[in-house]
Amino acid sequence: MTQVDETPVWFGLWDSTTYDPGYHILEVKAEGSGIVRNSLVTFIDPSLYMADSDEDGILDVREDANHNGVVDAGETDPENPDSDGDFIQDGTELRVTISDIEPDTDTTLFKPDLDPTTGTDPLNPDTDGDGFTDGEEDSNFNGRVDPGERDPLFANVNTIPWISLLLLYN
């Protein structure tokens, strides 16, 4: 259960240990009170909370954090597995492994992070700012720095593209 702001009203999402799918009466009570302030009948459909529409390993309810159906600043797109366009899935950039995903994620499309000790920014195509996208540096898009790849977390000044232009100009 989660408290809303500083009010004494609490709410929670579907919890399979508390509510089975189907119709339920939800009651709103002041904290510590048995007095019902309001109630409503609702239908609980757990599939609404367990969907991973873009198969990136992140549930839609996590990607649309405020649940308004709009991709707002700071949110990844639940309909696009690669919100920043760098060819690495959002889930891979956020260190999601095969053991982290929910049953709705299609494992034939999801690319798990093979090194969950590191992660990149799914909203910034060039996390280290060196002029190469994270996908150019992690060329197999698996979240791990493999032989022959650059680390997308550390800018390599020897590979920043504009350095060679400066050298040619002088």
N, C-alpha and C positions, 0 to 999 in steps of 0.2 A: 504494500500500500504506500502511496505517496502523498505527502501533504502539499496542498496548493498554496503557494505564496506563504503568508503568515496566518492564514485562516484556519479555524479548527475543523475544516471539512477535508476529508480524505477520499482519495479515489484510487482505483487500481485497474490495470488491464487484465485481460483474461488470464487466468492461472489454472492450468489443468488439474491442480491438486485441490482447488477450491470450487471451481465451476465446471460442470460438464457442458458441452455444446448444447444449445437449445434455448428455450425461453426462461427468463429469470426475473424476479422482482428485485430491483436495486433500491436500497433505502439510504437516504442521506441523514446522518445524525451528527449532532455536535459532539466533539471529542469528549469521551467520558460520560456521555448522556445516553439514555435509552429512548429518548424522545425522537420520533421520526419527524424530520423537518420536511422531507419530500420523498417521493418514491416514483418509480417508473418501471414499466415492464419492458424488457429488452431481449433481443435475440443475440446470443453470443455465437459468433462464427469464428472459430480460431484460425481458419484459413486467411482471414483478413489481416491477422497479425503475424502470420508465418510466411507470407509471400516474399519471394525474391524474383521480381519481374524481369530483371536484367541479367540474372544468373551470375552476379559478381561476388556472391558469398555474403552479402550484406542484406539483411531483411529490409524491405521497403519502409517499415516503420522507423528504422534507424536512419535511413537515408533522408527521409522527410521528417526530421526531428520534431517539428512543430505540428505535423499532421495536417497541413493546410492544402496539400495537393499541388503546391508550387515549389520549384527549386529556388530556395532563398540563399542568400550569402551564407557561406559556411556549410552548406548541405551538398551532398553528392546527389546525382540524379538517379532516382530509382528505375528509370526507364532506359538508362544508358550505362553499360558496364564500365565505361571509361570516361568519366566526367570531364577530365582535363585534356583529353585527346592525345595522350602521349603513348598510346598502345599498351599500357599496363592497366589491368583491371583495377577498379577502385578497391576491391577487397584485397587484392595482392598488395597494393600500396599501403593498405591499413593493417597489414600483417595477418590476414585471415588465412588459416590453414584448413586442410581437409577435415580435421577434427572439430573445427569451429562452426562449420556450416550446418544449417537446418535442413530437414528432409526435402523442402521445396526446391533447393538449389540443384540444378542439373549438373552433375559432376562431369559430364562430357563437354560442357561449355566453360565451367568454372576453372580458373587457373590459380591453384593455391600458392601461397607464399612459401617458398622453400627455405627462406631464412627469416623467420619471424622475429629475430632479435633486432632487425632493422626495418625501417619502413620509410616510404616517401609520402609526399603530400598529394592526395588525389585531386586537389583543386589547383595545383601548380604544375604545369608540364615540365618545368625545369627546376626541381627542388633545390639544387645546389647553385643555380644561377650562372653556370659556366658556358651557356650558349648551346648546350646539347640537351635535348629532351631526355627525360628519365628513360623512355623507351629506346632512344638511341644508345644510351649507356648500358642499359640492361637489355641487350638485343634479343634475348629469348623470353623476355617479359615474365620471368619467374620469381622476381623478388630477391634473388641471390646474385652476388657478384661472382660470376664464373670466369675461368681463364679467358683472357682476351677481351673482357668487358671492363669498362670504367665504372667506378662507384658513383651512383647518382646522388650520394649524400656529401661527396667531397669534390669541390671544384678543382680541376687540374689546370693550373695556369699555363702549362705547356700545350694544352689542347684548346684553349679558348680561341675561337676562330679569328677574332679581330687582331690578335697579337701578330700573326703572320702579315697581315695587311700593314700594320705599323712598321714592321721591319722592312717591308718592300718600299714603303714610302720614304724611308730615310736613306 
